[in-house]
Amino acid sequence: MKNYEKYTVEDFVLDDDFRDWVQGVSQQETFWLTFVQRHPEKKQDLHIAEQLVRVATVAAERLSEKEIRDEVQDFIEKATLPTDSAEELYGDSTPQRSMAWSAWVVAASILLALGIGWYVITNSDTTQHNRYVAEVTDNKLVETFNDSSKPLTIQLSDGSEVLLSPQSRLRYPSQFSGSSRTIYLTGEAVFSVKRRPEPFMVYTGDMVTKVLGTRFVVRAFYMEKKYSVQVLSGKVSVYTTKSSRSIQNREVKGLILTANQAAIYEKEAQQLTKTLVANPAQVKATPAPVDFIYDEVALPAILNELEVHYGIPMQYDKQSFNNCKITATLTNETLYEKLDMLCKTVSASYEIVDGQILISGKGCE
């Protein structure tokens, strides 16, 4: 058990668990959020350490070796000033000021070391101006952080493509090997996965998304209360790392999603629910979006056609609505707008339940 009560700023910066928490990839959120409440005397050390870790993962300006040497020399001269000179430059010499100055000397020393390390990494690849890439030596994962204002395209070794959103981080092996293709995401990304026998696994905190080959969107920012997975095409399974599975039973408690369906994971409740994406798109392969033109067509036939084109199951009482004849032209409306128009025509209503559309009403006589 680590004795964090006795940690210094440098100890916190060098601690893997602390860095993971600051970078949003830790599963010990509660511990760190309550630590400062239990140990208020560590508040300043934690704040300094947190800022140093954050600075170390943000792209800085590129400096020449001469500029770095000059900055180092200037810092050393200020850090070793005599007491009276330090007082003149930085103010009074109260014990609190001295302690604060000592803390910032240590902090700046760490920051300087991290800055030099950052210089070495960024200058090893001058074409990567808008992302931070480092080799994680413990598990041989490449880490990419998109610090730009635009999505960043990442090509994986299996031919899959990831569109990484701004302020998002992806960790992945330089070459996939073994029985699965496993990567780790903090933030948001669109995945276009090449179909292969090995499953493609995306870990985002306690949520796992598993596919063989398809297109989907994962959003899992550390500070947000909910994670989400939206399926653009194909089929995806979503479950949590805490899903129970016995040795005798291979079943994992999770969700199966198809096109236009989504999963929402509520972190606090540790609960997965299935729903639909905000704006379902037509999934049936056609040269262009289809216009739906109907002249006295039974409502079940229209709903069946919408189900085929959008890939979303629709549940309703066919017998009740079979006598409902519709004359309408549906063109550029969203699926939900189409449903609103149809339901209004026959005095019905619809709701989204478990990733399906449930239509209810008295029907037509």
LINGIVEN-V843432 format. One record per helix or strand of 2 or more residues. SS is the DSSP state (2 for helix, 1 for strand). FROM is the first residue (numbers start at 1). TO is the last residue. If there is no record, write none. Layout:
BEGIN
ss = <SS;SS>
from = <FROM;FROM>
to = <TO;TO>
END
This chain:
BEGIN
ss = <2;2;2;2;2;2;2;2;1;1;1;1;1;1;1;1;1;1;1;1;1;1;1;2;1;2;1;2;1;1>
from = <4;9;16;29;40;65;83;95;131;141;152;161;168;180;199;207;215;226;235;254;261;271;292;299;314;318;325;335;349;356>
to = <6;14;22;38;56;79;90;123;136;146;155;164;173;192;204;211;220;233;240;258;266;276;298;310;315;321;330;345;353;360>
END
